[in-house]
């Protein structure tokens, strides 16, 4: 965060995933382990049959073969300790659904379990404050006889992951291990401070069956750090040392726009896309910028942005997920800036914005996506209306949710006009209007079928205040999304208005850029696109008061 006067940075569990299980001193979260165990048990139950039994016979329950597991716990001085928390989780075999957390004050605990493959992990905490935590993981515990295991904190080595920034301050760390055997995956995790030490215990598991990662977060003076590393092998880690240089890291830069003069504090979080994870959260004041240096080795990264909200109101959130990063490069993401308008998901397999299913016709378009196309969770709007006409006759009207509506029509083929309008604002003060009107031919379908909808995105060069310099020559990138994207455009025209949409002037669009001159200071620019695709479907999209000049 560039403004050192802002509140302290924090870390928070990712909203999309949660650790499978936490260790002492950590909140307990929904477990992927529990979900997998439930699914596995449901699969076993669904596959049971009594067809081989006589009609009057009752199958006697079969008692599983069990063995005694003895676990001894030693601290860093090699003495027995009761300051431990041990989990034993079944992976495969008759004990696949078992999960126990045995404890005895003597430091030695005994439990009897069914035969099978288990994952054992244990945290041992020093008796003195600040003495650190030891996490010992045995990814392969084959219980096929009475077995004794010693969890020995003296076998661990430090997890020392830090940036080469002497002013950086440690925030948090999460370690996760996933073990797969017999088609089933179980996991464990630890959240601990800077004094964490780790070790592998027991024999090797199968090659590639153990996946482990550590995410460590640090706060710097002007830059924060999200350092994550992933490992796949037959063993859990014994120690981890990484001191990445600045040139080996990638910069994720997040900018907060305030085109309507918004005040208050927004928040941005950055976290890895894959797996249970912890994210770093930074406050952002208006026109602020947050920079987080991340490790490319961790894969793709997610950014979430939450805007300020008045008391009692739902905050608006944006997300930009699956960001590819590269060492030495910077990716910049701006949230909540103009030009607000409709945006369609472009990722492969994304849900279509409009669907025909039998006689039902549905629209779900983020009508007020921000200037980079981020879809809002709670768009700020003054009014919204969606209408559907069939062969010129009104079928229905829906109000209250921008770009959304479901209608029931008749089966035969017909020409449709679908129109969605939203007036931007806080409920009392309108600030601009967005309208998209599509025409297309449609008939009843036997399965959900995407409607041939397109949108046009405008990306003028604007400051974080949502304004462009007055009197300058504008060269605005124009991008087509949806059915007409790529080579699907038959014709596209762009018009500009500087009198709030009263009059319009068509402007050239050479090389995909609309070119015109911005008006004098204090005026607004409205944009209109009229598109016809190669199959005759049309779009008329109008963005009134799209941006202003200063």
N, C-alpha and C positions, 0 to 999 in steps of 0.2 A: 504494500500500500504506500503510495507516494506521500500521503499526508500523515506524518507521525503523530498528529494529535487525535487521530481517530481511535475508537475503542480497540481493546486488545483483540487479536485474532484468536479464533477458537477452532476446535475441530469437532466434527459431527459425523455420526454414522450416515453413510449414503442412504438416500431415501429409497433407492431402488433395490438395494440388497442389504442384508444384515448378517453379521457373523453367526456361524452355526452355533457357537456356545461360548460364553465368556468365562473368565477365570476370576479369582477373588478380587473384590473391589471394583468390579465392572458391572454395569447394568446388564440384565439378562434380556436377550432379544429373541425374536422368532427364529427358530432353527431350521436350516435346510436339512440337517440330519433328521429331525423329527418328521419333516414332510416326506423325505425319502423312505424312512422306516415305515410310515403309514402306507405309502404307495406299495412298498414291497409286501407288507402284510396283506394289503387288499388283494394284490396279485395272487398270493398263495391261497387266500380264502376263496377267490373266484375260481381257482383251478381244482378245488377239492371235489371228489365224487365218491358216492357210496354205491355205485351201480353194481359192484362185485359182491355186495352183501346180500344175504337172504332178506326177504321183505320184513321179517320180524326180528332180524338180528340188530344189535347195537354195537358199533365199533368201540372197543375199549381204547381210551386215550393212551398213546404210547409215551412213556416217560423217557425224556431225552437223556442221553448219556452225559453225566456231569463230572467236572473235575474241580479240584481245589486250586485256587490261584492265591498265592501269598505275595504281598508287595511290601517291601521294606524301604523306608525313606530315610535318607541321610542328608544332612545339611553340608555346607561348604567346609565345615571342620571335621566332617566324617562321623558326626554323632547323630544318633536317632533324633528325629524331630517330629513334632505334631503340627508344624506350620506348613502344611501341604494341602493340596486339593488334587485328587486323582480321579480321572474318568476312564472307564473301560467301556468301549462301545463295540458291539458286534457288527461284523461286516458280512460274513458268509457262514454257511453251515447252520446247524440247529440253533446256534446262539446269535443269528443275524439280527434279531430284533431286541437283543439285550442292551441295556445301558445302565450302568451303575456308577455311583460315586461313593465308594467305601472309605471309611475313616476310622482310625483308632488313635487315641491319645498317645499310645506307646510308640507310634511311628511304624508299626508293623500291623498290617490289616490282612484279613483272610476273607475270601468270598468264593462261593461255589457257583460255577457257571456251566452251561451246556457246552459241549464240544463245538469248536469252530474257530474262525479267524477273527481276531479282535484288533482294534486300535486302542492303544493306551497312551495317555498323555498326562503329565503331572507338573504342577507348578509348586516349587518350594520357595518359601519366602524367608529371608533372614530375620532374625529376632530383633535386630536393632533397626531403628528408623533409617531409611535411605540405604540399606544394605543391598537392595536389588532383588530381582526375581530370577529364578532358574526355571526354565521350561524344558522338560525332558520328554521326548516323543518316541514311542516304539510303534512304528507303522505296521509291523508284522508280529503279532503275538498269536501263534498257533497253539491253541489249548486242546491238546490231544492226550494229555496226561496231567497229573498233579504237577504244578509248575510254580517256581519261585522266581521273583523278579526283584532286583534292587535298583531303586531310583536314587542315584548318587549325584548330588549337586556338584561334587568335585570334578565330574567329567565334562562340565559345560565350558563353553568359550563365549566371549562377549559378542553381542550384536552391536557393532560400532559403525553406524551409517550416519554420516554427517556431511554437510557441505563445507567447502573450503572458505568459509566466511566466519571470521573470528567473532563477529557480533551476532551471529545467529543464535536463537534461543529455542531449545527443544520444546515441542508441543505435545506430541503423542506418537505412539507406535502401535501397529496391529500386525501380528503374525498369524498366518493361516496355513494349515496343512490339510491336504485332501489325499485320501488313500482309496484306491480302486482295486477291487478283487471280485472275481466272479460276476462282473457286470454291475456291481453295487459300489457306490462311492460314499464314504463317511468322512467327516471333517471335524477339526478342532481348531481353536484359536486362542491367542493370548493377547491381551492389551496391557502394556506395561510401560514403565518409565525408562529413563536412559540407562539404568543399571541392569538391563536384561541380558541374561546369558542362556544359551540353548545347547542341546546335545541330542544326538541320535542314540537310541537304545535298542539292543537286540540284533537279530540277523537282518540281512538285506531283504527287502521285498522284491517282487518281480521288477525287471527293468522298466522304467517309465511309469510305474504305478503310483509313485509318490510325487505330488505337486505341492510346492510350498512357496509362499511369497511373504515378504515383509514390506510394509508401507510406513515410512517415517516422515514426520512433518516438523519443519523448523520455521520460525519467524525471523526474518532479517530486518535490517533497518528500512530499506526501501523495497526489498524483494523477499518473497517467501519461497519455501522449498517443499516440494512433494516428491520424495525419493522412494521409488518402489522397484523391487527386484523380484523376479520369478525364477524358480528352479524346478526342473523335472528330472527325477532320478529314481533310484531304488532305496534311497535313504533320506531321513530327515537331516536338516543341517546341524552341524556342530560348529557354532560360531559363524559370523558374517561380518566382514570388514569392507566398507566402501566409503571412499572420500572423493566423490566425483568433482572434477574440475568444472568451472563455469562453461568451458567450451564443449564439454560432453553433455550438457543439459540443453533442453529446449525451453523456450519462453512461451508461456500462455498469458497473453495480455488481454484484460477484460476492461472495457470502457463503459461508463455509465452516462448516458445522455439524459438531458432534461429539457426536451423541446417545448414543454408547456410551463416552464418555470417551476417545476416541482421542487419541493424541499424535503427534508427528512433524510434518513439514512436507509440505503438499500444494502443488500448483502449478496455476496457472490461466493460460491463454493466450487472447488476444483477437486476432482477425485478420479482414480482410474476407472475405466469402463468395466473391466472384467473382475468378477469375483466379489465376495464380501470385502468391504473396504471402509476406511475412514477418510473423510474429506476435510480439507482445510477451508475455513470460512473467514472471509474478510469483509469488513464494513466498507461501504462506498458512499461518499457524499456526492451531491450533484456535480457533474462534469469531472468526476474522479476516475482514476485508472488504477487497477490492481495488476500486479505482475507476479506470476508464480513460475519458478523454474522447476521443470519436471524431468524425470528420466525417461528417455525413449524406450529403454529396455522393458518398461512396464506395459507397453502397448498403447492402445487408444485411451483417450482421456475425455471426461465429461465436465461440462461447465453448467451450473445452474445459477440463475439470477432471480432474486426476489426483490421487487420494488417496494417502496414505502407505502403504507396504507393508513388511512385515518382510523381512529379507534372504532372497533365494531365492524370494520370492513374487511373483506377477504383480500389479502395481498395478491398482487399479480406476479406470476412466476413465468420465466422463460427457461428453456433448456437447449443446450447445443451438445449433443452426445456423439461419441465416436470420433473425436478429433485426432487426426494423425499428426504426430509431431516428429521433428527431426533435430538432431544435435546441432546447436549453433543457430537455429532458425527461430523466428518469432511468428506465432499465429495470433492475430488480433481479432477480437470479437466485441462488437458494440451492441448494447441492448437498449431497447426502448426509444430508439431514435426514429424520426421520420425517414422515408415516406411510408406511412401506414397503408396497408392494402391487402388484398387477397393473396394467399400463397398456397401452393400445393406441395405435398410431400413428394420428393424426387428420388428417395432411396428405393432400390429394388425391393419389390414385395410390399411397399407401403400401401396402407389402406386407401382406396380411391375416395375422392372427395364427393362424388355423386354416384348413387347406385340405383339401378332398376331391378326389383325383385318381384316377379309376378306383376300384380297391379299396383304395387307400392313403389314410390319414387322418393328417394331421400337425398338431401343435400347436407354436407358437413364440411364447410370450407372455413378456415381461419380468415375471416374477412378483415381483421384488424391486426395482421402480423406486422411486426416492426420493420424497420428499414432493411435489416439483413434477413428477413423472412422467418424470424423466430415467432412461433405461435404462442399467444398469451393464454394462461390458464384462467384468468379472470379479466377479460378485456374491459377497459373503461369506455362506456358508451352511454349516450343520451337516449337513443331510441334505436330499435332494429326491427326490420320487417322483411319477410321472405314470401314471395308469391309465385304461384304456378298457373300458367295459362295453357289450355289444350285447344289447338286450332282456334286461337283467339278468344276462347271462353275461359273465364276465371274458374279454376278448380278449387283453390283454397288460399288462405293467408295465414301465416304464422308470425307471431310477434315475440320479442323478448330475448332471443339468442341470436347474435350476429352470425349470419351465414349458415343457419341450421333450420331444418324443417323436413317433415315427412308428410307425404300426400298420398292419397289413394285415388287412382284414375281408372280408366277403362282399358280392356286388353288390346284393342285394335291399334294398328299403327297410326300415329298422328304427329303433327308438328307441335313442339312444346317451346314455351318461353319461360325460363326460370330466372327470377330476379331477386337479388339480395341487396339490401341497403342497410347501412349502419351510420349513425351520426356520432362521431367521436365526442367525448367530453366526460365530465364527472357526474352526470345526472342532472345538472342545472345549467352548465355553461357549455354549449356546443362549440367545437373547435374545428370541425371539418366533417365532410361526408364522403363515404365510400359506397359506390354502387357497381355491381357486376350483373350483367344481363346476358344469359346464354340462350341460344336457340339451337334446336336439334330435333331429329326425328327419332321416335321410340315406340316400341310395342312391348306387350307383355313378354316376360322371360320365364324360363323354367328354372333358372338359377340366378343368384346375384350377379349382375353384369354392370361394369363400370359405365357411367355416362361419359360422353365425349366432351368433357369440360376442359377449358384452358384458362390460364391467367397470364397477365403481363406484369412483370416486375420492373420498377424504375429505381435506379441507384445513383442519384446525384451526389456530388461531393459536398458534404455538409459538415458543419461543426457540431460539437456535442450539444449545442443549443438548438439544433434542428434548423439552422439558417445557412444561407449561402451569401457570399459577398454581392452587394447590389451592383448592377450594371455590368457584371462580368459575363463573358461568353460561356454558356453552359454546354457541356457535352455529356449527356446523361445515358449511361448504359441501359439498354432495353433487353429484357430476357423473357422468353416465352416458356411457360411451364404447362404440363398436362398433355392433352391429346395432340396438340399442334406443335409440341416441342420438336426440335431437330428439323427435319425436312417436311413437316406437316403443315406449314404455313402457305396458304395461297396468296393472301394479301394482308398487310398490316400498315395502318396509318396511325400517326400520333399527332395530337393537337394540344395546344397550350392556351391557357387563359390566365390573364393577370387582373381580372375584375370579378373574382369569385365565381367564375363560370357563366357570366352573362354572355360574353362573346368568346369565340374560339378561333385560333389560328393554326392551320395545319403546318407542321414543321418537317424538315427532311430527317430521315433516319439512315444516314450512310454508315455502313459497317456496324450496324446494330447499335448506333448511338443517336439519340435525338439531340439536335443542335439548335440552340436559340440563345437569346440574350436575356439575362435575368433583369427584372424591373428595378426601379429605384428602391431605396431603403424603406422598410416598413410595409412593403407590399407582399402579397402571397402569390404563389404559382400553383395553378391547378393543372392536372394532367389527364388526358383521355386517350385511350387506345381502342381502335376498332379492328377486329381481327376476323378473318375467315380462313378456316382450314381447308385442306385439300378434299374433304368430304362434304363441304358445304355448311358445316356447323359454324356458328358465329359467336363472338364475344364483343360486347361494348362495355368498357370498364372506365369509370369516371372517378377521379380522386380530387375532390374539391378542397382547396386550401391544403395541398399536399405538403408544401413547405413555404417558408417565408424568407425574406431578404433583410439584411442588416447593413 
